[in-house]
Amino acid sequence: MRRRLLRTQGVRAVARALLDEPEVLHWGAELCDKTGVGTGAIQPILRRFTDAGLLVDAGMAPSDVGGSPRHVYRVVDVAGLKELL
């Protein structure tokens, strides 16, 4: 049974950004830039989406600006994301 997600402004913005390009891998900072959701809010939203089965953590990708690798996420439930809009 999927846990119900609150449809906050941030949740809807991230869902919309993911649905714009559901076939590509996404990372948190990229979604912050696209949505205006802050860095302190993006990771909890992505974790809730992953826990709900909407995304999978597709592993780590090298940072394009140096520093540590970044988690990347893949959409696995387009219909579930659309329900959040």
mmCIF file of the C-alpha atoms, coordinates in Angstrom:
data_MODEL
# 
_entry.id   MODEL 
# 
loop_
_atom_site.group_PDB 
_atom_site.id 
_atom_site.type_symbol 
_atom_site.label_atom_id 
_atom_site.label_alt_id 
_atom_site.label_comp_id 
_atom_site.label_asym_id 
_atom_site.label_entity_id 
_atom_site.label_seq_id 
_atom_site.pdbx_PDB_ins_code 
_atom_site.Cartn_x 
_atom_site.Cartn_y 
_atom_site.Cartn_z 
_atom_site.occupancy 
_atom_site.B_iso_or_equiv 
_atom_site.pdbx_formal_charge 
_atom_site.auth_seq_id 
_atom_site.auth_comp_id 
_atom_site.auth_asym_id 
_atom_site.auth_atom_id 
_atom_site.pdbx_PDB_model_num 
ATOM 1  C CA . MET A 1 1  ? 0.000  0.000  0.000   1.00 0.00 ? 1  MET A CA 1 
ATOM 2  C CA . ARG A 1 2  ? 1.407  3.365  -1.031  1.00 0.00 ? 2  ARG A CA 1 
ATOM 3  C CA . ARG A 1 3  ? 1.767  5.997  1.653   1.00 0.00 ? 3  ARG A CA 1 
ATOM 4  C CA . ARG A 1 4  ? -0.259 9.105  0.864   1.00 0.00 ? 4  ARG A CA 1 
ATOM 5  C CA . LEU A 1 5  ? 1.879  12.096 -0.083  1.00 0.00 ? 5  LEU A CA 1 
ATOM 6  C CA . LEU A 1 6  ? 0.804  15.601 0.826   1.00 0.00 ? 6  LEU A CA 1 
ATOM 7  C CA . ARG A 1 7  ? 0.370  17.739 -2.268  1.00 0.00 ? 7  ARG A CA 1 
ATOM 8  C CA . THR A 1 8  ? 2.423  20.711 -1.163  1.00 0.00 ? 8  THR A CA 1 
ATOM 9  C CA . GLN A 1 9  ? 3.606  23.347 -3.600  1.00 0.00 ? 9  GLN A CA 1 
ATOM 10 C CA . GLY A 1 10 ? 7.091  21.796 -3.531  1.00 0.00 ? 10 GLY A CA 1 
ATOM 11 C CA . VAL A 1 11 ? 5.801  18.269 -4.128  1.00 0.00 ? 11 VAL A CA 1 
ATOM 12 C CA . ARG A 1 12 ? 3.730  19.441 -7.099  1.00 0.00 ? 12 ARG A CA 1 
ATOM 13 C CA . ALA A 1 13 ? 6.655  21.438 -8.540  1.00 0.00 ? 13 ALA A CA 1 
ATOM 14 C CA . VAL A 1 14 ? 9.043  18.480 -8.308  1.00 0.00 ? 14 VAL A CA 1 
ATOM 15 C CA . ALA A 1 15 ? 6.450  16.081 -9.764  1.00 0.00 ? 15 ALA A CA 1 
ATOM 16 C CA . ARG A 1 16 ? 5.894  18.471 -12.688 1.00 0.00 ? 16 ARG A CA 1 
ATOM 17 C CA . ALA A 1 17 ? 9.647  18.767 -13.340 1.00 0.00 ? 17 ALA A CA 1 
ATOM 18 C CA . LEU A 1 18 ? 10.073 14.996 -13.272 1.00 0.00 ? 18 LEU A CA 1 
ATOM 19 C CA . LEU A 1 19 ? 7.141  14.533 -15.655 1.00 0.00 ? 19 LEU A CA 1 
ATOM 20 C CA . ASP A 1 20 ? 8.637  17.047 -18.114 1.00 0.00 ? 20 ASP A CA 1 
ATOM 21 C CA . GLU A 1 21 ? 11.406 14.509 -18.816 1.00 0.00 ? 21 GLU A CA 1 
ATOM 22 C CA . PRO A 1 22 ? 10.446 11.169 -17.259 1.00 0.00 ? 22 PRO A CA 1 
ATOM 23 C CA . GLU A 1 23 ? 12.910 9.207  -19.377 1.00 0.00 ? 23 GLU A CA 1 
ATOM 24 C CA . VAL A 1 24 ? 16.090 10.934 -18.136 1.00 0.00 ? 24 VAL A CA 1 
ATOM 25 C CA . LEU A 1 25 ? 17.963 10.609 -14.851 1.00 0.00 ? 25 LEU A CA 1 
ATOM 26 C CA . HIS A 1 26 ? 17.489 13.518 -12.448 1.00 0.00 ? 26 HIS A CA 1 
ATOM 27 C CA . TRP A 1 27 ? 19.526 14.795 -9.527  1.00 0.00 ? 27 TRP A CA 1 
ATOM 28 C CA . GLY A 1 28 ? 18.542 17.077 -6.665  1.00 0.00 ? 28 GLY A CA 1 
ATOM 29 C CA . ALA A 1 29 ? 20.441 20.252 -7.583  1.00 0.00 ? 29 ALA A CA 1 
ATOM 30 C CA . GLU A 1 30 ? 19.059 20.127 -11.131 1.00 0.00 ? 30 GLU A CA 1 
ATOM 31 C CA . LEU A 1 31 ? 15.531 19.826 -9.734  1.00 0.00 ? 31 LEU A CA 1 
ATOM 32 C CA . CYS A 1 32 ? 16.185 22.745 -7.345  1.00 0.00 ? 32 CYS A CA 1 
ATOM 33 C CA . ASP A 1 33 ? 17.154 24.894 -10.328 1.00 0.00 ? 33 ASP A CA 1 
ATOM 34 C CA . LYS A 1 34 ? 14.090 23.853 -12.341 1.00 0.00 ? 34 LYS A CA 1 
ATOM 35 C CA . THR A 1 35 ? 11.550 24.178 -9.540  1.00 0.00 ? 35 THR A CA 1 
ATOM 36 C CA . GLY A 1 36 ? 12.810 26.804 -7.132  1.00 0.00 ? 36 GLY A CA 1 
ATOM 37 C CA . VAL A 1 37 ? 12.473 24.263 -4.299  1.00 0.00 ? 37 VAL A CA 1 
ATOM 38 C CA . GLY A 1 38 ? 15.280 24.776 -1.800  1.00 0.00 ? 38 GLY A CA 1 
ATOM 39 C CA . THR A 1 39 ? 18.083 22.327 -1.168  1.00 0.00 ? 39 THR A CA 1 
ATOM 40 C CA . GLY A 1 40 ? 16.774 21.609 2.328   1.00 0.00 ? 40 GLY A CA 1 
ATOM 41 C CA . ALA A 1 41 ? 13.401 20.517 0.939   1.00 0.00 ? 41 ALA A CA 1 
ATOM 42 C CA . ILE A 1 42 ? 14.372 18.673 -2.240  1.00 0.00 ? 42 ILE A CA 1 
ATOM 43 C CA . GLN A 1 43 ? 16.036 15.644 -0.640  1.00 0.00 ? 43 GLN A CA 1 
ATOM 44 C CA . PRO A 1 44 ? 13.101 14.855 1.699   1.00 0.00 ? 44 PRO A CA 1 
ATOM 45 C CA . ILE A 1 45 ? 10.720 15.120 -1.276  1.00 0.00 ? 45 ILE A CA 1 
ATOM 46 C CA . LEU A 1 46 ? 12.883 12.792 -3.380  1.00 0.00 ? 46 LEU A CA 1 
ATOM 47 C CA . ARG A 1 47 ? 13.141 10.356 -0.456  1.00 0.00 ? 47 ARG A CA 1 
ATOM 48 C CA . ARG A 1 48 ? 9.342  10.340 -0.032  1.00 0.00 ? 48 ARG A CA 1 
ATOM 49 C CA . PHE A 1 49 ? 8.880  9.792  -3.777  1.00 0.00 ? 49 PHE A CA 1 
ATOM 50 C CA . THR A 1 50 ? 11.361 6.910  -3.636  1.00 0.00 ? 50 THR A CA 1 
ATOM 51 C CA . ASP A 1 51 ? 9.665  5.394  -0.566  1.00 0.00 ? 51 ASP A CA 1 
ATOM 52 C CA . ALA A 1 52 ? 6.316  5.665  -2.366  1.00 0.00 ? 52 ALA A CA 1 
ATOM 53 C CA . GLY A 1 53 ? 7.662  3.795  -5.409  1.00 0.00 ? 53 GLY A CA 1 
ATOM 54 C CA . LEU A 1 54 ? 7.464  6.756  -7.789  1.00 0.00 ? 54 LEU A CA 1 
ATOM 55 C CA . LEU A 1 55 ? 11.247 6.965  -8.272  1.00 0.00 ? 55 LEU A CA 1 
ATOM 56 C CA . VAL A 1 56 ? 14.204 4.679  -7.826  1.00 0.00 ? 56 VAL A CA 1 
ATOM 57 C CA . ASP A 1 57 ? 17.619 5.796  -6.672  1.00 0.00 ? 57 ASP A CA 1 
ATOM 58 C CA . ALA A 1 58 ? 19.614 4.927  -9.776  1.00 0.00 ? 58 ALA A CA 1 
ATOM 59 C CA . GLY A 1 59 ? 22.937 5.143  -7.968  1.00 0.00 ? 59 GLY A CA 1 
ATOM 60 C CA . MET A 1 60 ? 25.661 7.730  -7.988  1.00 0.00 ? 60 MET A CA 1 
ATOM 61 C CA . ALA A 1 61 ? 26.834 9.902  -10.848 1.00 0.00 ? 61 ALA A CA 1 
ATOM 62 C CA . PRO A 1 62 ? 30.040 11.928 -10.890 1.00 0.00 ? 62 PRO A CA 1 
ATOM 63 C CA . SER A 1 63 ? 29.588 15.604 -10.126 1.00 0.00 ? 63 SER A CA 1 
ATOM 64 C CA . ASP A 1 64 ? 29.930 17.846 -13.150 1.00 0.00 ? 64 ASP A CA 1 
ATOM 65 C CA . VAL A 1 65 ? 31.411 20.589 -10.951 1.00 0.00 ? 65 VAL A CA 1 
ATOM 66 C CA . GLY A 1 66 ? 33.825 18.510 -8.924  1.00 0.00 ? 66 GLY A CA 1 
ATOM 67 C CA . GLY A 1 67 ? 33.235 17.304 -5.411  1.00 0.00 ? 67 GLY A CA 1 
ATOM 68 C CA . SER A 1 68 ? 31.443 14.185 -4.325  1.00 0.00 ? 68 SER A CA 1 
ATOM 69 C CA . PRO A 1 69 ? 29.225 12.066 -6.578  1.00 0.00 ? 69 PRO A CA 1 
ATOM 70 C CA . ARG A 1 70 ? 25.500 12.777 -6.600  1.00 0.00 ? 70 ARG A CA 1 
ATOM 71 C CA . HIS A 1 71 ? 22.488 10.489 -6.262  1.00 0.00 ? 71 HIS A CA 1 
ATOM 72 C CA . VAL A 1 72 ? 20.489 10.277 -9.461  1.00 0.00 ? 72 VAL A CA 1 
ATOM 73 C CA . TYR A 1 73 ? 16.840 9.276  -9.655  1.00 0.00 ? 73 TYR A CA 1 
ATOM 74 C CA . ARG A 1 74 ? 14.769 7.570  -12.345 1.00 0.00 ? 74 ARG A CA 1 
ATOM 75 C CA . VAL A 1 75 ? 10.987 7.881  -12.703 1.00 0.00 ? 75 VAL A CA 1 
ATOM 76 C CA . VAL A 1 76 ? 9.261  4.498  -12.468 1.00 0.00 ? 76 VAL A CA 1 
ATOM 77 C CA . ASP A 1 77 ? 5.611  5.508  -11.915 1.00 0.00 ? 77 ASP A CA 1 
ATOM 78 C CA . VAL A 1 78 ? 4.457  8.274  -14.259 1.00 0.00 ? 78 VAL A CA 1 
ATOM 79 C CA . ALA A 1 79 ? 0.790  7.734  -13.378 1.00 0.00 ? 79 ALA A CA 1 
ATOM 80 C CA . GLY A 1 80 ? 1.579  8.088  -9.663  1.00 0.00 ? 80 GLY A CA 1 
ATOM 81 C CA . LEU A 1 81 ? 3.410  11.367 -10.251 1.00 0.00 ? 81 LEU A CA 1 
ATOM 82 C CA . LYS A 1 82 ? 0.486  12.691 -12.302 1.00 0.00 ? 82 LYS A CA 1 
ATOM 83 C CA . GLU A 1 83 ? -1.814 12.009 -9.337  1.00 0.00 ? 83 GLU A CA 1 
ATOM 84 C CA . LEU A 1 84 ? 0.207  14.545 -7.318  1.00 0.00 ? 84 LEU A CA 1 
ATOM 85 C CA . LEU A 1 85 ? -0.534 17.437 -9.687  1.00 0.00 ? 85 LEU A CA 1 
# 
